[in-house]
Amino acid sequence: MSGGEHFSFPLVFGPGIVGKQQHPAKSDPAGQTDETDTAHVETASADSVSPDCVTFGMPRQLLAAQGYLELATGPAARLGLAPALRRRTLRQALHLAAKCHVEKRHQPARHLLIGQSLRLLGKHRSAITSLRKASLDRLLRRDALLGLAWCQKRLGLIDEAITTITRALAAKPDDADLHYNLACYLALAMQPRAAIYELAWALELKPRLRRRAGSEADFDSLRCFEAFAALTDLTHCNRSTWPANR
């Protein structure tokens, strides 16, 4: 990702997450490709937004909002969707989700859609409120917390981002993306030993992240540690081999 961290989850609630327990009719922001997300979301039809019409139990408006969010972040975006059109698409997703009246059981999904749309529009402070509400749902917690930490980082709240991702890892200890993002935040917080430890876990769980880690700007403070070079297959430098305990 050009903006740091790694996202590989749906933006709302559909298929696309390997090993994720899916909410009935759910796909997640979130996934974020704001700048660099690699989300894969089930696309929903937006030709009708009647809240009474439901597919897989989800109100039609939420499914339509999910479709717009996918358009803004999925293959079309990666193939060069015009920035102005992308923003209009995100605003449409936000509008549909915000005005949709849903049952209590669908409120977390609605909050996640709103939070992810706001996050991708760069409205990080506003997104935080919705993502926190979405994180109260057990099945959406991982994705909501991942997006929440992403916003906190961009607001300079690195310690809070670390706490948020640690909370997500408590429920998903084998999630490579969570370990990777935690490594990013720890590196920014000048905790190199902990950052390299988390990065090692991420690469063990998902080796293909190694290429991304090698060029990750968030890891600039780690580049002269031989342990980081070994993990990322970089040329070893002649400085400290492992960060000293802090």
N, C-alpha and C positions, 0 to 999 in steps of 0.2 A: 504494500500500500504506500502510496506517496505520502499519506498523512500519518503513517505509523500504525501499528497494531495490525491485527489480521482478523477478518470476519469471513466465515464460511457457513452462514446459516441463512435460512429463508427470512424474508422481511416480516412475515406475519405468521401464517400458520398452515403451511402446506408441506408437501414432500420435499426432500432435498437434503435432509440432515441424516447422515449416516449414524445409526446408533441412538437417534433421539426418540424418546417416547412422544408420540404426537398427540396433541389435544384433538378431539373429534373435529375435523375440518379446520386444522390450524396450520399455519406456516409462518414464521416470523419475517432490526434495527435496528428490521433494523438493518441489516446486513449489507452491513453494511457495508452498494458501492457508492458512498458519498463521493469520496475521492478515490477509494480503492477497494470497495467492498466486492466480494465475489458471491453474491447471493443468488439463489435459484429458488424462485417462488412459483407456486401454482397460479396461473393467470386466471382472473375472474372476469366475466363479461360485465361491461358497464353500460349496456344499452337500456337497462331498466334498474331503477334504484328504489323500488317499492319496498319499504321496511317489512311489509307483510309477506313478501316472497322470500323463502328461505331455501338455501342449498346446503345440504349436510348440516342443517341446524343453524347456520350463520345467516344473519339478515343480509338481504341483497345489497344494501348500501355498503356494508362492510366488505363484502366480496368485491364490489366495484372499486372501493378505495384500495383494496389489496391489488387489484389489477393495475390501477394507475401507478401504484408504488413499484410494482414489478416492471412496468414499462420504463420508469425513470431509473431503475437500477439494474435491470437484467441485461440480456443480450443486446437490446437496442442501444442502451447507454454505453456498453462496452464497445459497440461498433461506431460510436461517435454521434449519439443523439445530441442535437444542438443544445447548448447550455440554456438558452432562453426557453426552448420547448421543454427541456427537462424540468426547469423550475415551474413552468405552468402545470406540468403533469403532477409534480409534487404538491403544488397548491390545490389541485383538484382532489388529490387523495386526502389531503388534510381537510378540505371543505366537506367532503362526503362523510368522513369519519366523525368530524366534529358535530355535524347536524343530525347524525343518525341517533334515533332513540332506540335503545336496546334493553333487553332484559338484564337483570343483575348478573346472570351467568356469562353474558357476553361483554360486560364492562371491561374486564382486563384486556381482552382482545382489542376493543375500541381504544383503550388508553395506549396500547402498544402501537397501533397504527398511527395515532396522533403523535406520539412521542417520536416515532421513527421518521415521520414526515417532517416534523419540526427540526429534528437533528440533521437530516439531510439538506434542509433549507438553511442550515447554519444558525438556527435559533436555539442555541444550546441551553440557555437558562430556562426557557419555556419548555423545552423537551424534557428536562430533568423531572419536572413535576409529574408528567404523564408516565414516564418510564418507571418512576418509583411506584406509582400506583399499579402499573402492570406487573412489577416484580413481586407483588403480593400473591399473585397466582403461581402455584407450585410449578405448573407445566410451562409457564412463560418466563419463569424467574431467570433462567440462564441467559436468554436472549435479551430480556429487559435490562439486566444488570450489565451485560456486555456493552449495550448501547449507552447506558447511564455512565459507565466509567469513561467511555469515549468522549462524552460531553464534558465530564469533569476535568479530563486532561486538557481539553482545549480552553477551559476557563482557568487553567493554572492550578487546579485543585488536585495536585498529584497524590497527596496523602489520602484524600478521599477516594480517588480512583483506585489506589492500592487496596483500600478497605473494601470497596465495592467488588472488585474482582476476587478478592480473598473469600468474600461471602459466597460468590457464585461457585468457587472451587470447592467449598465445603459440601455443596450438593452434587457437584460434577468433578470429582477429583481426577478423572482420566480424560479431561477435555483439553486437547492440545491447544486450541485457540485461546482458552483462558490462561493457560500457562504462558503462552507466547506474549499475550498482552500484559500479563503481570510482569514478565521480564522487561518489557518496554518501560513500564512505569517505574519499576525498581531502578532501572538504569538511569532514568531521568532524575530520580530521587538520590542519585549517587550512592546506591547500595549495590556495588558491582558483584560482590560474592553471591548475594541472594538472586540477583538478576541472571547470572550465569547458571546458577542451579535451576531456576525456573525454565530458562531457555533449553537446558539439557533435557528436561522432562518433555518440553514441547517437541523437540526434534526426535526424541525417542518414540513419542506417540504418533508423530506425523513428520517423517523425514523430508518430505517435499518442501517443508518450511525453511529448510537450510538455505536455499537460494535466496529467499526473501530476507532472511536474517543477515546474510552477507552484505546487503546494501541498505539495511534498515537504518535510517538516520537516528532513531532513538537509541541505537546501540553505539553511537560514536564514542561514548566514554569508556566502552569496553574493548575497543579495537587494539589496544596495546597489551592486552592480557593474552598470554599464550593459550589459556584454556578456551577463550572465545575463538581465537584463530583455529584451534583444533576442531571445535564444534562446527564451525562454518567453512572449514576447508580453506581458510585463508593462509597466506604466507606468515609463518610465525615471526614475531618481532623479537627483539633482544631485551625486552623489558620484563617486568614482573610476570611470573608464570601463572599466578593465581592471586586474586585480590586478598589483601590482608583483612582479617576480621575487624569489623568496625565496633 
